[in-house]
Amino acid sequence: MSLQSILFSIFAIGAVASAVFTITRKNPVASAMSLVAHFFMLTGLYLTLQAQFVAAVQVVVYAGAIMVLVVFVIMLLNVGREVQAPSARSLRPTLAMLISGILVVMVSSVIASNPTGKNALSEKAVEIGTTASIGKALFTGYLFPFEAVSLLLLAALIGAVILAKRHVSETQS
């Protein structure tokens, strides 16, 4: 087993664990921090797959910008303690245990199986994931869709500014 496979397994287990922590924490800040950990685990997965650009975007956009916004919203909302409603006996714990058992059986069967080599990375994987190759593809073969998306985002930005400005002028009058 190669170092890349070991790192991929560690990051995959960490991604699953942090995703479970994200949805099971009662404290919203702890849940948000678990989501940040999940984003970093995904970054590690991308790096083991030789997708450096996607890994960098994952850190900058998701773990950086989006999570800062999420944490600020949580802090601004000042979420208090959750009041639990009395509930009747549900099937959720039983269903969760059943699905977890199926997941464990599936993962252990994949680990125990003999790999065929068909899931190996391409020889060009190091070249494909770089910023230079993505930029070359964007500005040669996909120039028109790239420019169309940029114009669409510009129109959305102008629309948002106009709507916000109209809302400010209505409140001042």
C-alpha positions, 0 to 999 in steps of 0.5 A: 500500500502506497503513501498516497493510498494511506493518506487518502484513507486517512483523509476519507475517514477524517472527512466522514468523521467531521461530516458526522460531527457537523450534523450531530453537534448541538452547538452551532459554533461547534458544528461550523468548526466541524464543517471547517475541518471537513473542508480541510479533509476534502482539501487533503483528498484533492491533494492526494488526487493531484488536483492542486488547483481545486484544493487551493480553491477549496481552502480559499473559497469554502474554508476561508470565505464561506465559513467566515460568513457562516460563523458571523451569521451564527454569532449575529443570530445569537442562537440560544439553547435548543428546547427539546420537544417531548417526542414519542419513541421513534425509529431513527436510532434503529434506522441509523444503526442499520444504515451504519452497519450497512456502511461498515460492511460496504467499506470493509468489503472495499478495503478487503477486495483486491484492487484491479488497478483501474482506479489508478490515477492517470499519468497526466494527473499532475499536469491536469490539476495545475493552475496553468492547465486549467487556465489554458483550458479556460482561455482556449477551449472554453473561452465563450462559456467563461466570458458568458458566466462572467457577464452573467455574474456582472449582471447579477452584481449590478442588479444587487447594487441597484436593488440595494440602492433602491431599498436605501433610498426608500428608507431615507424618504 
